Every structure is written in C-alpha cells, then in structure tokens.
Amino acid sequence: MTTTFFLVRHAAHDNVGGFLAGRSGGVVLGEAGLAQAARLAQRMRRERFDAIHTSPRERTQETAIAIAGACGFGEIRANPALDEIDFGEWSGRTFDELNDDPDWRRWNEERSIARTPGGETMLDVQGRVVGCMEALAGQHRGGAVVLVSHADIIKAAVCHYLDLPVQGCFRFDVAPASITAIVTGDWGGKLLGLNEVVA
C-alpha cells in the first residue's frame, strides 16, 4: 500500500532571497505572496488528500490555510518536524552578510557534517522530515498527505528518496509555492514530480 506526499514550499514573503528568514517570527506573506498562495491553492484542487500538515512558521501556515480554503478542507496540523532549519543567530541576516562568514560557507560546502548555530546538520534535518513522512505513511496507507514546509526541508526529503547525498540539494531547485510529489511504500519511495511551479 502506498502513500502520496505533496511537499509544498510556502509562497514567497516580500523579501525572499534577500535575507535568511529561518525561524524568525513575523515573516508573513505580503500581497504578492498571498496571490501566489491563492494560485497554488487552485492548482491543489485537482488533488485528493487526507491531511494537511504544516511547519509552525507563519508563512507556511498562511499557505496551508489558502490550500485548505480552496479545497474545502478543515483541519490543518502544525508539525514541528516540518519546521525550517534552526539557523540560530544566522536567522534574519542578509545573504551578503552571511557570505562573509566562514561558518556559513562551511555549512554550504559540507552540509552533512557542518552545524548551524542552532545545532542542526542537514542529516539531522533529513532524519526528522523522513521520520515524519514514515509515521504519516503508516496513518494514511492508500491515501495522500500535503506537507507545507521550506525549501531545504523538501530538498532533504528528495535527496533521501533519490539516494542522493545531502550535498545533492544544490543540484535542483524548490521554488516558492512549488509542489514536489513523492510516493512511498514498503519498497521505498519514488519521485513523481519536482518543483512544479504554478504560473
């Protein structure tokens, strides 16, 4: 029996790409991001699913609310396993600032062993998201689940199911408001679609 996962990256906040939002509070969708979430939500009406789980961050919850509203779905569950990487003191800093930090450069060069100031490696991140998916697969055999999360969290899951090293996360994109689909079963997992962006 298989379970399908729709891994959805949150819609863009107003300064996406300008700074590392991380787990900073108050990072919400602006007007453009809300419109993007609405388009994504209309696309998700074509899918059948049994549950929506979301990262605790505001931007993911707003995206999940748009999907639930368009699909006539009730409950949304905040799931800490889908949370953004804990970037600690890096959160809120611009990428220009971070590029001058040797620890930031090491994090990007050695994701499997380097730790963020919050204490996570990419393998830690991968362990929590894959563990979450395995638990949900047991609850939704034969069904489908929407997971609204963040780019690196989704990339960690894709790397696991494609048997790529976590450093392979730089070999593909996960854009804001994109859909990546994975089906899992007792035999492992298969990528059905990567980074589908709704125009």
Number of C-alpha atoms within 10 A of each C-alpha: 12 18 23 25 24 23 29 29 29 31 31 24 18 14 12 14 11 12 16 17 20 20 19 17 12 10 18 19 24 15 12 13 22 19 15 23 29 20 19 27 22 15 17 21 15 9 10 13 19 11 19 22 23 30 23 19 25 18 27 31 22 20 28 29 20 23 25 19 14 16 18 9 15 10 10 16 14 19 18 15 22 25 22 21 22 19 20 15 12 22 19 17 14 14 15 10 11 16 11 10 12 10 15 19 14 14 16 15 12 14 20 18 14 19 21 20 15 13 12 18 21 24 18 15 25 23 15 18 23 20 14 16 20 15 11 17 23 13 11 18 14 14 17 22 20 24 29 34 30 27 22 20 26 27 25 25 24 26 18 19 16 13 11 14 13 22 17 16 21 11 9 12 14 23 19 23 28 24 27 22 18 20 19 20 16 9 8 11 18 15 15 12 13 18 20 16 17 16 9
